[in-house]
Amino acid sequence: MSSFVIKSIGNALNATSLISSKYASKKALSLFASPRKGRYNDDQKRIIESAYFEEVKYNNMEIATYRWVGKGETVLLAHGWESNTSRWEYILKDLKTQDYNIIALDAPAHGRSDGKQFNAVLYSEFINIVAKKFQPDVLMGHSVGGMASVFCLHKHQLPSIKKLILLGAPAHFTGVFDRYKSMMGFNNRISNGLDKIVLERFEQPVSYFSAANFTETFTAKGLIIHDKNDRIIPYEDAQLIASRYKNSKFISTTGFGHGLKDASLIPQIIEFINE
């Protein structure tokens, strides 16, 4: 979506807010929570066809899970926004070589999972259901999948998880929300309305949902990987998480972008899992 179209939508909602700020704010949140991609195309289906597919439920929603059976530690993979399990193709072969028991899930409104809208809190509940079923030793999340993993561990503890890997993860929801508001050019009526909806829906202010703050109490060993030139999630977010997450190791990269799919990182991830 071009910047012109984005600003045009923002301006239209700003104009609508003069009539009804509540209506405009709801539309703005719906736009924020509606992925434009993330369902499987034919090439992506090829990547998951070798996995054992199983659906589990959360509040009448089907969660798509994929399992590559191994005899080693169980590793649970949580992808990011507008993605799906196929994003792990770059590392699957190496994880299989280690004979890990690999589990992956599709987020709400992504892949083969149910839903039309996405938020990190709902995703964290999906992760919790899958983790309780498969009892993973290691949880690895990319981008908002990392943030949702932190939300999940903070709320549900999940004693089976001994290690947490965060790839390009946001430090707090405030930053994600503020960048969206800025990108769209929303006025104060909509910005304040969005914050109010979050408070009403989740019974906590936007500022409460801080992955960096939540990691302060984690006992699971952490690995944080973030690129200095990440154009989606600022590098400073990783620095903040690392400063709060005392039982963690921080690897910074240059030139790998937000995706962090470079092959040179795979041995470091596997070494961390095997420690």
TORNU-427803 format. One record per residue (C-alpha): residue number from 1; x, y, z. Coordinates in steps of 0.5 Angstrom, whole numbers. Example, Ala and Ser with C-alpha at 12.3 -4.5 7.8 and 13.67 -1.06 7.14 Angstrom:
@num->1; east->25; north->-9; up->16
@num->2; east->27; north->-2; up->14
//
This chain:
@num->1; east->0; north->0; up->0
@num->2; east->3; north->7; up->-2
@num->3; east->4; north->12; up->3
@num->4; east->-1; north->17; up->-1
@num->5; east->-6; north->11; up->0
@num->6; east->-4; north->10; up->7
@num->7; east->-5; north->18; up->8
@num->8; east->-11; north->18; up->4
@num->9; east->-14; north->13; up->9
@num->10; east->-12; north->17; up->15
@num->11; east->-15; north->23; up->13
@num->12; east->-21; north->20; up->11
@num->13; east->-22; north->17; up->18
@num->14; east->-20; north->24; up->21
@num->15; east->-25; north->27; up->18
@num->16; east->-30; north->22; up->20
@num->17; east->-28; north->23; up->27
@num->18; east->-31; north->30; up->27
@num->19; east->-37; north->27; up->27
@num->20; east->-36; north->20; up->31
@num->21; east->-29; north->19; up->34
@num->22; east->-32; north->13; up->37
@num->23; east->-34; north->10; up->30
@num->24; east->-27; north->13; up->27
@num->25; east->-23; north->9; up->32
@num->26; east->-26; north->3; up->31
@num->27; east->-25; north->3; up->24
@num->28; east->-18; north->5; up->25
@num->29; east->-17; north->-1; up->30
@num->30; east->-20; north->-6; up->25
@num->31; east->-15; north->-3; up->20
@num->32; east->-9; north->-4; up->24
@num->33; east->-12; north->-11; up->26
@num->34; east->-13; north->-14; up->19
@num->35; east->-7; north->-17; up->16
@num->36; east->-7; north->-17; up->8
@num->37; east->-3; north->-23; up->7
@num->38; east->-1; north->-29; up->11
@num->39; east->-5; north->-34; up->8
@num->40; east->-2; north->-40; up->4
@num->41; east->0; north->-39; up->-3
@num->42; east->2; north->-46; up->-7
@num->43; east->9; north->-45; up->-6
@num->44; east->8; north->-44; up->2
@num->45; east->4; north->-50; up->2
@num->46; east->10; north->-54; up->-1
@num->47; east->14; north->-53; up->5
@num->48; east->9; north->-55; up->10
@num->49; east->6; north->-61; up->7
@num->50; east->11; north->-66; up->10
@num->51; east->9; north->-64; up->17
@num->52; east->4; north->-68; up->21
@num->53; east->-2; north->-63; up->21
@num->54; east->-7; north->-62; up->27
@num->55; east->-12; north->-57; up->29
@num->56; east->-13; north->-55; up->37
@num->57; east->-19; north->-50; up->39
@num->58; east->-19; north->-44; up->43
@num->59; east->-26; north->-41; up->44
@num->60; east->-29; north->-44; up->38
@num->61; east->-23; north->-42; up->34
@num->62; east->-19; north->-47; up->30
@num->63; east->-11; north->-47; up->31
@num->64; east->-7; north->-50; up->26
@num->65; east->-1; north->-53; up->28
@num->66; east->5; north->-57; up->25
@num->67; east->9; north->-62; up->27
@num->68; east->16; north->-65; up->25
@num->69; east->17; north->-71; up->30
@num->70; east->24; north->-72; up->33
@num->71; east->27; north->-75; up->39
@num->72; east->31; north->-69; up->42
@num->73; east->28; north->-63; up->45
@num->74; east->21; north->-60; up->43
@num->75; east->22; north->-53; up->40
@num->76; east->16; north->-49; up->39
@num->77; east->16; north->-44; up->33
@num->78; east->11; north->-37; up->33
@num->79; east->12; north->-33; up->26
@num->80; east->10; north->-26; up->26
@num->81; east->5; north->-21; up->22
@num->82; east->3; north->-23; up->15
@num->83; east->7; north->-29; up->15
@num->84; east->5; north->-37; up->17
@num->85; east->9; north->-43; up->19
@num->86; east->13; north->-43; up->12
@num->87; east->17; north->-37; up->14
@num->88; east->21; north->-42; up->18
@num->89; east->23; north->-46; up->12
@num->90; east->30; north->-43; up->12
@num->91; east->32; north->-46; up->19
@num->92; east->27; north->-53; up->19
@num->93; east->33; north->-57; up->15
@num->94; east->38; north->-56; up->21
@num->95; east->33; north->-57; up->26
@num->96; east->31; north->-63; up->23
@num->97; east->38; north->-65; up->23
@num->98; east->39; north->-64; up->30
@num->99; east->33; north->-69; up->31
@num->100; east->29; north->-64; up->35
@num->101; east->21; north->-65; up->36
@num->102; east->19; north->-59; up->32
@num->103; east->12; north->-56; up->33
@num->104; east->10; north->-49; up->29
@num->105; east->3; north->-46; up->29
@num->106; east->-1; north->-41; up->25
@num->107; east->-3; north->-34; up->28
@num->108; east->-10; north->-32; up->29
@num->109; east->-12; north->-30; up->22
@num->110; east->-6; north->-33; up->19
@num->111; east->-4; north->-39; up->15
@num->112; east->-10; north->-44; up->16
@num->113; east->-12; north->-42; up->23
@num->114; east->-19; north->-39; up->24
@num->115; east->-20; north->-31; up->25
@num->116; east->-21; north->-25; up->21
@num->117; east->-17; north->-20; up->26
@num->118; east->-10; north->-21; up->29
@num->119; east->-8; north->-18; up->36
@num->120; east->-2; north->-20; up->40
@num->121; east->-6; north->-22; up->46
@num->122; east->-10; north->-27; up->42
@num->123; east->-4; north->-30; up->39
@num->124; east->-1; north->-31; up->46
@num->125; east->-7; north->-35; up->48
@num->126; east->-6; north->-39; up->42
@num->127; east->1; north->-40; up->44
@num->128; east->-1; north->-42; up->51
@num->129; east->-6; north->-48; up->48
@num->130; east->-1; north->-51; up->43
@num->131; east->5; north->-50; up->49
@num->132; east->0; north->-54; up->54
@num->133; east->-1; north->-59; up->49
@num->134; east->6; north->-61; up->46
@num->135; east->10; north->-58; up->52
@num->136; east->16; north->-55; up->49
@num->137; east->23; north->-54; up->52
@num->138; east->24; north->-48; up->47
@num->139; east->20; north->-43; up->45
@num->140; east->22; north->-38; up->39
@num->141; east->18; north->-33; up->36
@num->142; east->20; north->-28; up->30
@num->143; east->17; north->-20; up->31
@num->144; east->10; north->-20; up->34
@num->145; east->11; north->-28; up->35
@num->146; east->16; north->-26; up->40
@num->147; east->12; north->-21; up->43
@num->148; east->6; north->-26; up->44
@num->149; east->11; north->-31; up->46
@num->150; east->13; north->-26; up->52
@num->151; east->6; north->-24; up->53
@num->152; east->4; north->-32; up->54
@num->153; east->10; north->-33; up->59
@num->154; east->8; north->-28; up->63
@num->155; east->1; north->-30; up->64
@num->156; east->1; north->-37; up->64
@num->157; east->8; north->-39; up->66
@num->158; east->9; north->-45; up->62
@num->159; east->14; north->-49; up->66
@num->160; east->16; north->-54; up->61
@num->161; east->20; north->-48; up->57
@num->162; east->27; north->-47; up->59
@num->163; east->29; north->-43; up->53
@num->164; east->26; north->-37; up->50
@num->165; east->29; north->-34; up->43
@num->166; east->27; north->-27; up->41
@num->167; east->28; north->-25; up->33
@num->168; east->27; north->-18; up->32
@num->169; east->21; north->-17; up->37
@num->170; east->18; north->-11; up->39
@num->171; east->20; north->-9; up->46
@num->172; east->13; north->-6; up->48
@num->173; east->6; north->-5; up->45
@num->174; east->6; north->3; up->46
@num->175; east->12; north->3; up->40
@num->176; east->8; north->-1; up->35
@num->177; east->2; north->3; up->36
@num->178; east->5; north->10; up->36
@num->179; east->8; north->8; up->29
@num->180; east->2; north->6; up->27
@num->181; east->-2; north->12; up->29
@num->182; east->4; north->16; up->26
@num->183; east->4; north->12; up->19
@num->184; east->-3; north->14; up->18
@num->185; east->-3; north->21; up->21
@num->186; east->-9; north->20; up->26
@num->187; east->-11; north->26; up->30
@num->188; east->-12; north->26; up->37
@num->189; east->-19; north->24; up->37
@num->190; east->-17; north->17; up->34
@num->191; east->-11; north->16; up->38
@num->192; east->-14; north->17; up->44
@num->193; east->-20; north->13; up->42
@num->194; east->-15; north->7; up->40
@num->195; east->-12; north->8; up->47
@num->196; east->-19; north->8; up->50
@num->197; east->-21; north->1; up->46
@num->198; east->-15; north->-2; up->48
@num->199; east->-17; north->-1; up->56
@num->200; east->-24; north->-3; up->55
@num->201; east->-22; north->-9; up->51
@num->202; east->-16; north->-12; up->55
@num->203; east->-18; north->-8; up->62
@num->204; east->-11; north->-5; up->62
@num->205; east->-8; north->1; up->58
@num->206; east->-3; north->0; up->52
@num->207; east->3; north->2; up->57
@num->208; east->2; north->-5; up->61
@num->209; east->3; north->-9; up->55
@num->210; east->11; north->-9; up->55
@num->211; east->15; north->-15; up->53
@num->212; east->21; north->-11; up->56
@num->213; east->18; north->-11; up->63
@num->214; east->15; north->-18; up->63
@num->215; east->22; north->-21; up->62
@num->216; east->25; north->-18; up->68
@num->217; east->22; north->-24; up->72
@num->218; east->23; north->-29; up->67
@num->219; east->27; north->-35; up->69
@num->220; east->28; north->-38; up->62
@num->221; east->34; north->-37; up->59
@num->222; east->34; north->-32; up->53
@num->223; east->37; north->-31; up->47
@num->224; east->35; north->-24; up->43
@num->225; east->37; north->-23; up->36
@num->226; east->36; north->-16; up->33
@num->227; east->39; north->-13; up->26
@num->228; east->42; north->-6; up->27
@num->229; east->38; north->-4; up->21
@num->230; east->32; north->-7; up->22
@num->231; east->27; north->-2; up->19
@num->232; east->20; north->-5; up->22
@num->233; east->22; north->-6; up->29
@num->234; east->27; north->-1; up->32
@num->235; east->34; north->-4; up->34
@num->236; east->33; north->0; up->41
@num->237; east->27; north->-5; up->42
@num->238; east->32; north->-10; up->43
@num->239; east->37; north->-6; up->47
@num->240; east->31; north->-5; up->52
@num->241; east->29; north->-12; up->52
@num->242; east->36; north->-14; up->53
@num->243; east->37; north->-9; up->59
@num->244; east->31; north->-12; up->63
@num->245; east->32; north->-19; up->61
@num->246; east->37; north->-21; up->66
@num->247; east->38; north->-28; up->64
@num->248; east->39; north->-27; up->57
@num->249; east->44; north->-27; up->51
@num->250; east->44; north->-21; up->46
@num->251; east->46; north->-22; up->39
@num->252; east->46; north->-16; up->34
@num->253; east->47; north->-17; up->27
@num->254; east->48; north->-12; up->21
@num->255; east->45; north->-13; up->14
@num->256; east->40; north->-18; up->16
@num->257; east->34; north->-14; up->16
@num->258; east->28; north->-15; up->20
@num->259; east->27; north->-23; up->17
@num->260; east->34; north->-25; up->20
@num->261; east->34; north->-31; up->16
@num->262; east->41; north->-31; up->14
@num->263; east->44; north->-38; up->15
@num->264; east->50; north->-35; up->19
@num->265; east->45; north->-35; up->25
@num->266; east->43; north->-42; up->25
@num->267; east->49; north->-45; up->28
@num->268; east->48; north->-40; up->34
@num->269; east->41; north->-41; up->35
@num->270; east->42; north->-49; up->35
@num->271; east->48; north->-48; up->40
@num->272; east->44; north->-44; up->45
@num->273; east->39; north->-49; up->44
@num->274; east->44; north->-55; up->46
@num->275; east->47; north->-51; up->52
//
